[in-house]
Amino acid sequence: MLSTFWFLIKSILLIIGFTWVLSISGTTSISFLDYQLSLGLGFFIIGLVLIFWMLSIVGRVISLLIHVPQTFLGHNETSFHKKGLQSLAYGLSAVAAGDIRMAQYYSNRTNRFLKNDFGLADLLTGLTARLTNDDKQTAKSFSKLMTHPETSILGLKALLNTAIEKNDFRYARILADRAYSQHPKNPWVIKQLYLMTLRNGDYDASFVLLDRLKRYSDIDKKSYKHDKAAIFMARGDTEKSFKQNPDFLPAVLEIIKIWIADGKIRKSTNLIKKTWADTPHPKLLDYWIQCAPKKAIKDTYAMLSWIENLHSYNANNAAGTLYTAECLLRLNQNNKSQELLKKSMSSTPTIRCAQLMHQLDPQGGWMDNFTSLRQNQTWICSITKQTYQTWKPVNNDGHFNSIIWDYPQSITKQIHNYRPFSLV
């Protein structure tokens, strides 16, 4: 309704305009060779307008004819681009599903139809090549990705992961350095280079990268302190490690040893009691005995009292009770030792506890259910569950700071709920 009304208004205005132009007085003469044409000024103006209008129509037609090939090519390019994007989507889905045949098919289609794609076709080709274990094509495709600013990080990440999977850590370090030079604020890049420096023992660089990781990623304060303490320990700087994180057990055990050698007995005993209350460890008991007063060294009962004093700081802990019982057994305090072993056995039955009970009571059947007993506490990787005789900063599988003191096959805690970084 409104469009009809608007059309009527425009028609009326056009008629009024033509009428007004035709009403203009005066004549116009046009001479050409022997011909002469005289027209009213109004008719001349209207004729001139019509001539220009016709010329504009002819110009439009000519322009359309000239641009027909380009328009047709543009239409084809749009169609190809659409097909290429569709093939890319199908191809990535096939890669995710592990369908090698379809991934190869859509990879070929994507390379055929998708042009100026910022390396997306190379991404699909590289992922497909990984499915078929074509290392040469994988490296070629991911290297091409690195030539595009938009996808360079994808290429570097893919090549870096491939190098790590093949245990080629020399090349992985080169790639990590290159990625860091291009993307110094990317958390993933910082993390990978950080892990490479740890694996290579380049701890000076690790300190710098850990600080940047704290700045640009979501690493929490406790994990940051835990990692930094582990790096100090890896460098052999026990005092700085302990100062960085006074609850870090490997540093605590080493610093107590140093303090005892330096004659800092009171300081050592205070730290032993504090640590025992949180995480009992057999070395703590050994250090505690080394710090015993002279009277306890000469008097068995005084030594017994000294040992029981430490046990009282965490009397309900099964592991601490076991260590105390074993120590009392060495002092020939069989009855007290057996009492503590039964207490530990009722709480957390371990192989070591059953062995000691069997030693005291061979007829008690303590080893009858041997397979159901829990293994003794030891240093264990919280990721791989592999056990170790001593703590080390990087385990055999390349995981950094993942080794904690706990029961094997029963990791129920992480120090400070810490989730260690991994190279794999």
N, C-alpha and C positions, 0 to 999 in steps of 0.2 A: 504493500500500500504506500509506504513512504517513498520507495524507489519510483513508483509511477507518478506520484505527486512531484517528486524532484525532476523527473523527465519532462513533465508539463511545464514546470517553471523554466527549465533551461530552454525549451522550445519557444516559449513566449518571449524570453529575453533575446533569443536569436532572431526571431521575427522582428522584434522592436529594433534590434541593432541594424538589421538589413534595411528596414523602412527608414531609419534615421540616415543611414549612409546614402540611400537612393534619393533622399530629399535634399542632399547637399547640392547647391546650385553651382553652375560653372560647367565648362566643357574642356575636354582634353583632346589634342590632335596628335596623331602618330603618323610620321612620314617615313616611308621605306621605299627607295627607288622611285618609281613613278606612282606609287600608291600612297594614298592619304586616308586616314581613318579618324573620324571625329566621334567621340563618345562623351556622354555626361560624366561628370567627375565621380558620381556615386557608382555608376556602372563600372568605371575604370578601376576604382578601389576594390570592388567585389571581385572583378575579373582577376586582378593581381593576386588577391588572397587565394582564389581557386587555383591559379597557376602554381603558386608556392606549395599549396596543399598537395597537388598532383605530383610535383617534383619530389616532395618528401616521401610520398608513397613509393615512387619509382626507386628512390634511394634506399628505402627499406628493403624492397624486393631484391635489389642488386646486392646489398649487404648480406641478406639471408643466403643468397646463392653462393656468395664467396665463402661464407663460414659454415656451409653444410658439411664439408669433410671434417673440419675441426670439431663441430658439434657431434658428429657421428663418432669420432675417435674419443671425445670426452665421455660420451655415453658408454662406449665400450670399456673405457678405463674405469668408470664408476662401477660397471657391472663386474669387471675383473677384480677390482678392489673388494667388492662385496663377497665374491666367491672366494677370494684369498683369505679374508677374515673368517669366513665360515669354515674353510678348510683348516685354518690355524686352530680354531676352537675345537673342531672334531679331532684334530691331530693331538692336541694337548690332552684331551680326554682319553684318547687311545693310549698315550704314553702313561697317564696316571693309572689306567686299567691294566697296563702291561701287555696290550695287544700289539705285537710287533708288526704284523701284516698290515693292519689298518693304519698304524702310525707311519709306516713307510709310504703307504698310498697317499695319505693326506699331507705328508711332508713334501712329496713330489708336486702335488696340486698347489700347495702353498707357495713353493718356489716358482711355479709357473705363473700364478695369477697375482701374487702379492709383490708389488714393487715399492721402493722407497718406504720400507716398513721399519726402519730404525733397527734392523737386525732380528726382528721377531721370527722370520723364516729360518734364519741361522740357529736361533734358539731351538726351534722344533726339530731341525735337522740334527743338531747336537744331542738333544735328548733321545731322539730315535736311534742315533748311532750308539749311545750308551746302552740302550736295550739290547742291541745286537753285538755288543762288545767290540765295536769297530773303533779302536783307540785313535787311529789316524784321522778318521773323519770327525770324531769327537773333538780332538784337539783343534782341527782346522775350523770347525764351526764355532766353537767357543772363542777361538782367537779372533774370528771376524766380529763377534759381538763386542769385543774390546775396542774396536775401531769406532764405535758409535757412542757418543757421550751419554745417550739415554740408556744404553744397555751395557755399558762397560762393567758396571758392578756385577751384573749377571754373569758375564763371561769370566771375570776374575773368580767369582765365587764357585762357578762350575769347575773351572780348571783346578782351583785350590782343593776342592773336595775330592776331585779325581786323583790328584797327587797324593793326598792324605790316604785315600783308600788303597793306593798302590805302595804306601810307605815310602814315597819319594819325598822325604822331608826337606831335602836340599832345594828341590824345585819349588816345593810348597813355601819355603821361606822367601824365595825370590818373588813369588807371586804375592805373598802377603805384604812384602815391602813395597811392591808396585801398587797394590791396592791402597795401602796406607798413604802413599805419596799423592794419590788421586782423590782419596776420600778420607782425609784425616779426622773427620768428625763422625764417621759412620760407626756405630757401636759394634756391629758384626765384624767389620774390618779390624778395628782396634783389638777386639777379643781374639781373633785368629792370629794376629801378629804377636800379641801377648803370649798366647800359648806356644807359638813357635820359639819365642825367645826363652821361655821356660824349658822347653825340650832341649834347646841347644845350650842351656846353661848361661845365657846372656842376661844375668840378673840385673845389671845396671839398667839395661833397656827395659827390663820387666817392671822396675819401679816406676819409670816414667809412664809406661803404657797403663799400668794399674791406676795411676792417678787420673789419666785421661779416661779410662774406663769408668771410674767413679763419676767423672764429670758428665760424660755423654751417655751413660746407660743407667739402668735401674739397680745396679749393684748396691746392696744395703751396707750400712756402716759396719755391722758385725762381720759380714763376709769380707769386706775390704780389710779390716784389721786382721782377720784370720789368714787371708792370703799374704798380707804384708809380713806377718810374723813367720809364715812358712818360707817366704823368700829369704828373710834374714837367716833362718835356720839352714837353708840350703847353702848360703854363703859362709856358714860357720860362725855367724855373729850371734851367739846365744843371748848375750845381754840385751842387744837391741830387739831381738825377737821377743824376749820376755817383757821388755818395757812396752812394746807395741801391743802385746796381748798377754796379760798375766795369767790367763786361763788356758793358754795353749799348752797342752800336756807335754809334747816333745820338748818344748822350751823349758817348761817347769822342771822336768827330770834332769835336764842338762845343767840348768842354773843352780839347782840344789847341789849337784856334784861339785860344781866350781866353788860354791860358797863353803862347803865342808872342807875342801882342800885349802881354802883361804882362812879357815878358822872361824867363819861366821856361823857359829852353832845356833845361837838364838834366832837369828834371821832364818836359818834353814828349818828349824823345828816349827816355827810359825807358819812357814809356807807349806811344810809337809802336812800339818794338821788341816790347813785350809783346803789343800788339794785332795786329801784323803776324804774329807767330808763331801766332796763332789764326785771324784772319780778315783776310787782305790786302785792302786797299782803295786805289784810286788816290789818294785824298786823303791817305792816310798817307804815300805817297811824296812828294807835293807838300810836306807839312809837314816831312818829313825833310830835303828840300832846303833849305827855309827855315831849318832849324836847323843847316845845314852851317857848319863853321868858316870863318873868313875866308880861310884858305889854299885851301880847296876852291872858294871863289867865284872866285878868281883863276886857279886851276890846274885845267885840265880833267882831268888824270890823278888829281889829289887828289879831285876831285868823283866821278870814276869809282870810285875806291876807297871813297868815302863811300857811294855808292849800292849797291855790291856788298856792303858791310858789312851794310846792312839786309836785302838779299836773302838773305844767309846764314842769317838767323834762321828762314827757311821756304823753303829752296832747292828743295824737292821739290813745292811747291804750284804747280799750273799757272797759276792766276790771278795769283799774285804774280810768277811768272816772266814772264808776259806784260807786266805793268805795268812791270817792271824793263827788259825788252827795249825797250819803247816809249820809255822814258825815255832809255836809252842811244842809241836811234836819233836822238833830238833832239840828242844830243851828238856826232852823226856817228860813233858807234862801231858801224859797220855790221856788221863781222865778229862782234863780241861779241853784238850784238843778234840777228843771224841764228842764232847758236848757241843762244841762249836761246829764241828763237821756235820752233826745231825741237824743242827739248825740251818746250816747252809744247804744241806741236801734236801730238806723239806721245802725250801724256798726255790732254789735253782739247782736241780741235780745235774752235776757236771761229771765228766769222765775222771778228772783229777780228784774230785771230792770222793767219788766212789772207790777209787784206787786207794786213797788214804784210809777210808773206812774199812776196806777189805784188809788192809795191813793191820789195823787194830782189832778187827773182828772178822777173821777168815770164814767163820761159819754163818755169818749174818746174811749171806746171799746178796751182798751189795752189787755184785757184778752180773747178777742174773738177767737184768734188763739192760744190758750194756748198749744195745742199739737205740734205746730210747733216751739215753743220756745226752745232754748238751755238751758240745765241745768246749774246751777251756777258753777263757778270754785271751785274745791276742791282738796283734795289729792286723787290721783287715781293711781291704778297699770297700768302701760303701757302695761302689758301682759294680765292680766285677765279682765281689765276694771272695777274691783271692787273698790268702793269708800271707803275712810276712813276719820274719823274726824281729825286725826293727822297723821303726818309722822311716820313710823316705819321702822327699817332696814330690817326685814324679814316679808313679808306679810302672810296672813292666808294660802296661798297655797305653802309656802316654797320658794318663789322667793325673792332673796336678792337684795336690793337697786333698786327696780323697781318702787317705789312710787314717783310720781312727782306732781307738782301743775299745773293743767290744767282743761280743760272742759271735763266732762264725755261724753263718746260715741263719742268723737271727738279728739282723740289723734293725733295731727298734728305735734308733735315734740318730740324729746328725748333730755334730757339735754346733750349737747356736742355730739349729735348723739350716745348716749351711748346705747348699747344693753346689758341689765343686764343678769347675769347668772341665770340659773333655775335648780331646782332639779328635774323637771319633763319634 
